[in-house]
Amino acid sequence: MSVKKKPFTEQIALVTGGGSGIGRALTEVLAIHGVQIVIASRRTEKLSETAAAINELVGWERVFTYGCDIRNLAEIESLVTYTIERWNTIDILINNSGLAVPETVDQITDAGWDKVIETNLRGVMQLTRAVVPHMLQNDFGDIVNISSQAGKHGYADVPSYCASKFGLLGFAEALRDQVRKASANIRIFNLCPGLVDVENTGSNAVPKPGFIHLSNIARTLVYALSLDRNVVLEDINIYAS
Ligand SMILES: NC(=O)c1ccc[n+]([C@@H]2O[C@H](COP(=O)([O-])OP(=O)(O)OC[C@H]3O[C@@H](n4cnc5c(N)ncnc54)[C@H](OP(=O)(O)O)[C@@H]3O)[C@@H](O)[C@H]2O)c1
């Protein structure tokens, strides 16, 4: 039996935190390839600015916005409902929203801890849980988690961030095992970047020392998504040499 394929031009993506930084770069590259994208996060003005700029760049309305705090389950569920009611599919889910609260273990506060874990891990798990049934029903889907090198190595100043990004990889591995056992046409990728320069983003900009240019993350996404449907590409470690 042949595995279902879909050209980018027929795909709908959901990118959390798509208004800024890495999420914006991933949204732009998907839009250039013809994907329609819903970008979702808290700052709706920032989302609108980004959508307008990318839509102008590609000459089509391909980027849409939805205000959503990933720490709020009702908002997560209404984001998925909106997208499904409008397009009837979510083909690509990019779990990109995230933040760090720098505090060593002896200084860590419960508030800081909750903020990081609820944003980077619990919210991602809840959103993924809401999206997967639609991917199963449509027999097609790609989930891309933006973890970090802090999901691979411990750094003293961001223990809760490390815990959340390591946790994301464990969650992804469990989900990958579920979809493999179900023979579902769903792939799960984890991008684990080191430092990415989200300030010097022009095409000729030189990244800060120790950082990589944002465009490398965008190119890696397209490469990963373009692989054959039966190819599993596990954690992608990408950092400055
Ligand atoms: N830059 C790096 O060097 C680097 C390296 C490795 C991994 N990463 C990861 O890459 C991802 C993107 O980071 P970035 O560097 O591009 O920084 P960024 O521009 O600050 O992006 C973070 C995004 O997360 C969204 N966000 C934060 N809290 C949220 C919430 N409660 N609900 C919904 N969205 C929320 C923000 O949007 P709103 O404020 O509008 O909500 C923002 O668009 C993060 O997961 C980060 O951990 C970054």
The ligand as an ORCA input file, in Angstrom:
! r2SCAN-3c Opt
* xyz 0 1
  N      17.474     31.450     20.064
  C      18.196     30.410     20.486
  O      19.432     30.484     20.608
  C      17.516     29.080     20.752
  C      18.314     27.944     20.854
  C      17.716     26.720     21.078
  C      16.353     26.620     21.204
  N      15.601     27.743     21.130
  C      14.144     27.584     21.263
  O      13.546     28.121     20.107
  C      12.215     28.532     20.409
  C      12.004     29.937     19.882
  O      12.851     30.825     20.592
  P      13.457     32.161     19.953
  O      14.911     32.137     20.230
  O      12.992     32.315     18.568
  O      12.883     33.295     20.926
  P      11.570     34.207     20.848
  O      11.615     35.104     19.664
  O      11.463     34.815     22.202
  O      10.421     33.157     20.610
  C       9.688     32.576     21.640
  C       8.243     32.551     21.189
  O       7.502     31.842     22.178
  C       6.261     32.502     22.308
  N       5.727     32.249     23.648
  C       6.329     32.447     24.837
  N       5.476     32.169     25.833
  C       4.297     31.781     25.251
  C       3.029     31.410     25.741
  N       2.767     31.365     27.057
  N       2.068     31.083     24.846
  C       2.301     31.124     23.524
  N       3.485     31.471     22.992
  C       4.471     31.813     23.856
  C       6.555     33.989     22.123
  O       5.423     34.679     21.617
  P       4.497     35.637     22.554
  O       5.413     36.419     23.418
  O       3.738     36.429     21.551
  O       3.604     34.709     23.324
  C       7.670     33.964     21.076
  O       7.172     34.154     19.766
  C      12.060     28.393     21.924
  O      11.385     27.192     22.225
  C      13.499     28.337     22.409
  O      13.605     27.633     23.616
  C      16.143     28.979     20.907
*
